[in-house]
Amino acid sequence: MIREAVILAAGLGRRLGDLAGSRPKGFLDIGGVSLIERSIGKLYSIGIERIVIGTGYRDDCYEALAAKDERIVCVRNPEYAETGSMSTLLAASDRISGDFLLLESDILYARLGLTALGNAPADNVILASGATNSGDEVFIETTPGGSLRNMSKNRAALGAIHGELVGITRLSHSALPTLRAVAADLLRRQPRLDYETCLVAAAPKHDIQVLVLDDYPWCEVDTAEHLQRAVSLILDRVIESEHRESS
């Protein structure tokens, strides 16, 4: 059973403008609870015992959470303003001791996705949804056997589209050296390298399955439009899904 989770939370959240105030976007309030606190609560509910948060912008906000909860460890990416999500994962990687769930900090999602990843037979699994029409999708192409082939925001770059990236991935501890190696090569050319690009590069060496939940309720909250969609369309679906899962 997976006991660790890593949350990538270093971003500046520029596209949100003043909506987040001076706090990181993980602290956006959705239905009276911040995104990060919702996520932490769901992770604990499925048996996660330790959470590593990769921080950067306003890292003090996350440090305040950790000060109240010994299960949370914060690791700062000192170059967060000039780098991407992969550098934040690399900064946190030395604190990861086993297989783990990797999450983005700016997503609203139903607990069902965590449960499904935990029950998946493969060691490395990306959670995907059906079409969301959110306007900022990362599309996934798989092999005939359901393994990761490619990911892109550009539909034309893919031979086919089999799902959309949710921002929650199950990874084995043994995959970390491969991710570090591909990142070392790619970072020389792409300082703002994201973890998705590294997953695609690592896929030929570590089979990465894609688990598609067609009607999965979730959304990213990266713009004012995303925030409105989260409040008006997604939150009620998340709550309904979790009521059904608990009953």
C-alpha positions in Angstrom: 0.0 0.0 0.0 1.3 3.5 -0.9 2.0 5.6 2.2 3.6 8.7 0.7 2.5 11.6 -1.5 4.3 14.4 -3.1 2.5 17.7 -3.9 4.0 20.1 -6.4 3.2 23.6 -5.1 6.0 25.9 -6.1 4.3 27.9 -8.9 3.6 31.6 -8.9 0.1 31.4 -10.2 0.5 34.4 -12.5 -2.6 33.6 -14.6 -4.9 34.0 -11.5 -4.0 37.6 -11.1 -5.3 39.0 -7.8 -7.7 36.1 -7.1 -5.3 34.3 -4.9 -4.3 37.5 -3.1 -0.7 37.1 -2.0 -1.0 33.4 -1.3 -0.1 30.4 -3.5 -2.9 29.0 -5.7 -3.1 25.9 -3.6 -4.7 28.1 -1.0 -7.6 29.2 -3.2 -10.9 28.7 -1.3 -13.4 26.4 -3.0 -16.6 25.9 -1.0 -15.0 27.1 2.2 -11.9 24.9 2.1 -8.6 25.5 0.3 -7.5 23.3 -2.5 -4.4 22.1 -0.6 -6.4 21.3 2.6 -9.0 19.3 0.5 -6.2 17.4 -1.1 -4.4 16.6 2.1 -7.6 15.4 3.7 -8.4 13.1 0.8 -4.8 11.7 0.9 -5.1 10.9 4.6 -8.5 9.2 4.1 -7.0 6.6 1.7 -4.1 5.8 4.1 -1.3 8.2 3.1 0.9 8.7 6.2 3.4 11.3 4.9 3.2 14.2 2.5 6.1 16.0 1.0 5.2 19.4 -0.4 7.5 20.9 -3.0 7.3 24.7 -2.4 8.6 27.9 -3.9 6.5 31.0 -4.0 5.2 31.9 -0.5 6.7 28.8 0.9 5.9 30.2 4.3 2.2 29.4 3.8 3.0 25.7 3.4 5.5 25.7 6.2 2.7 27.0 8.4 0.7 23.9 7.5 3.6 21.6 8.2 4.2 23.3 11.6 0.7 22.1 12.7 1.1 18.6 11.2 4.2 16.4 11.7 3.1 14.2 8.7 3.8 17.1 6.3 7.4 17.9 5.2 8.1 21.0 3.0 11.1 21.1 0.6 11.7 24.4 -1.2 12.8 24.7 -4.8 15.1 27.8 -4.5 14.9 28.4 -8.3 11.2 28.1 -8.6 10.8 31.4 -10.4 13.1 30.3 -13.3 12.3 26.5 -13.4 9.3 24.2 -13.9 7.6 21.4 -12.0 10.3 18.8 -12.7 12.9 20.9 -10.8 10.5 21.0 -7.9 10.1 17.2 -8.0 13.9 16.8 -8.1 14.3 19.1 -5.1 11.8 16.9 -3.2 13.1 13.6 -4.5 15.6 12.9 -1.7 12.8 13.0 0.8 10.8 10.3 -0.9 11.5 6.9 0.6 9.0 4.6 -1.3 6.3 4.4 -3.9 4.3 7.6 -3.9 1.4 9.5 -5.4 2.4 12.7 -7.2 -0.1 15.5 -7.3 -0.4 19.0 -8.6 -1.5 21.6 -5.9 -4.1 23.4 -8.0 -6.6 20.7 -8.7 -10.1 20.0 -7.3 -10.8 16.3 -7.6 -12.9 13.4 -6.2 -11.3 10.9 -3.9 -12.3 8.1 -6.3 -9.2 8.9 -8.4 -6.9 8.2 -5.5 -8.7 5.0 -4.6 -8.5 3.8 -8.2 -4.7 4.5 -8.4 -4.2 2.7 -5.1 -6.0 -0.4 -6.4 -4.3 -0.4 -9.8 -2.1 -3.4 -10.4 0.7 -1.5 -12.1 3.5 0.3 -10.2 3.4 3.4 -12.4 0.0 4.8 -13.4 -1.2 8.2 -14.7 -4.8 9.1 -13.8 -6.7 10.4 -16.9 -10.3 11.6 -17.5 -12.5 11.8 -20.5 -13.0 15.0 -22.3 -13.5 18.1 -20.0 -13.6 20.9 -22.6 -11.8 23.1 -20.0 -9.7 24.9 -22.6 -6.4 24.1 -21.0 -6.2 20.3 -21.4 -3.1 18.1 -21.5 -4.1 15.3 -23.9 -2.7 11.8 -23.5 -2.0 9.2 -26.2 -1.5 5.6 -25.2 -0.3 2.4 -26.9 -2.8 -0.3 -27.8 -2.0 -1.9 -24.4 -2.9 1.3 -22.4 0.7 2.5 -21.7 1.8 6.1 -22.0 3.0 7.0 -25.5 2.8 10.8 -25.5 1.2 13.9 -23.8 0.7 17.4 -25.2 -1.5 20.4 -25.1 -1.4 20.4 -28.9 -3.9 17.9 -30.3 -2.1 17.8 -33.6 1.1 16.5 -31.9 -0.6 13.2 -31.0 -1.7 10.4 -33.2 -4.8 9.8 -31.1 -6.3 11.1 -27.9 -7.2 8.6 -25.2 -7.7 10.8 -22.2 -6.8 14.0 -20.4 -4.2 14.4 -17.7 -5.7 15.0 -14.2 -2.6 15.8 -12.4 -2.4 12.8 -10.1 0.1 10.0 -10.8 1.2 6.9 -9.0 5.0 6.3 -9.3 7.3 3.6 -8.0 10.4 4.7 -6.1 12.4 2.7 -8.6 11.3 5.1 -11.4 12.9 8.1 -9.7 16.5 7.4 -11.0 15.1 7.2 -14.5 13.2 10.5 -14.1 16.4 12.1 -12.7 18.4 10.9 -15.7 16.0 12.1 -18.3 15.6 15.4 -16.5 19.4 15.9 -16.4 19.5 15.6 -20.1 16.4 17.7 -20.9 17.1 20.5 -18.3 20.1 21.7 -20.3 17.7 22.7 -23.1 14.5 23.3 -21.1 15.1 25.1 -17.8 11.3 25.3 -17.3 10.9 21.6 -17.8 7.6 20.1 -16.5 7.3 16.6 -15.0 4.9 15.5 -17.8 7.7 15.8 -20.4 9.9 13.7 -18.2 7.2 11.0 -17.8 6.9 10.7 -21.6 10.7 10.5 -21.9 10.9 7.8 -19.1 8.0 5.8 -20.5 10.2 3.6 -22.8 12.2 2.5 -19.9 9.5 2.2 -17.2 6.1 1.1 -18.4 3.7 3.8 -17.4 0.0 2.8 -17.6 -2.8 5.3 -18.1 -6.0 4.7 -16.1 -8.9 6.5 -17.7 -12.0 7.3 -15.7 -14.3 8.8 -18.3 -16.8 10.7 -16.1 -14.3 11.6 -13.4 -15.1 15.0 -11.7 -12.1 17.2 -11.5 -10.6 20.5 -12.7 -7.5 22.5 -12.6 -7.7 26.0 -11.1 -5.2 28.1 -13.0 -7.3 31.1 -14.2 -10.3 33.1 -13.2 -12.4 31.0 -15.7 -11.1 27.8 -14.1 -12.1 29.1 -10.7 -15.6 29.9 -11.8 -15.9 26.5 -13.4 -14.7 24.8 -10.2 -17.3 26.6 -8.0 -20.3 26.4 -10.4 -19.8 23.0 -12.1 -17.2 20.7 -10.5 -17.6 21.1 -6.7 -21.1 19.6 -6.5 -20.0 16.7 -8.7 -17.0 16.0 -6.5 -19.2 16.1 -3.4 -21.8 13.8 -5.0 -19.1 11.3 -6.1 -17.7 11.1 -2.6 -21.1 10.6 -1.0 -21.6 7.7 -3.4 -18.2 6.3 -2.6 -18.8 6.5 1.1 -22.3 4.9 1.0 
